[in-house]
């Protein structure tokens, strides 16, 4: 659903873009924004996705595990909300798109080393109690 939404938004705006390099950047921005919108609305869908997971996997999930999953999602959403726009983009492009730092740096107009530092510092922040 997210992929379809991102591509539909992209196709509606693609006519305005003449350069293929700008089209790729536009696609990544649209995909990132679609993902951010999805995660921001995650607490509303939390119980639906948890019950779908149980049905699809065929495994029984205890109430404790569902609570743990819910708490983890809430924790991650609060962490993501505290990040700057650049930090959110680095995390999104690195984790969801699995892009190398060179490509992320080009998209964000940063150096690859800066993107690595941003990503590394975020993980360090998460590891602290």
C-alpha positions, 0 to 999 in steps of 0.5 A: 500500500505504501509503495503504491501510494508513493508511486501514484503521488510520484506519477502525478508530479512526474510531468513537471520534472524534466531531468531524470536526476531530479525525478529520482530525488523526487521519488525518494522524497515522496517515499520518505514523506509517505513513510513518515505519514505512515509511522505518525499514524501507527498508534491508530493502526497498532491493534489492527496490524497486531491482529493481522500479524497473528492471523497471517503467521499462524502463530499465537501471540500472547497478550504480553507479547502484544503489549511489548510490541505496542510499547516498542512501537510507541517508544520508536515513534517518540524517538523518531519524532525527536529527530531532526528532518535530516536525521529522519531522512538518513534513518529512513533512507538507510534502513528502509531503502538500504541505500549506501551513504554515498547515495544518501549524501547526494540526496541530502546534499551532505558528505558521506562521512556526515551521513555516517556520523549522523547514523552512528550517533543516532544508534549511540543515543538509542543504546544509552539507557 
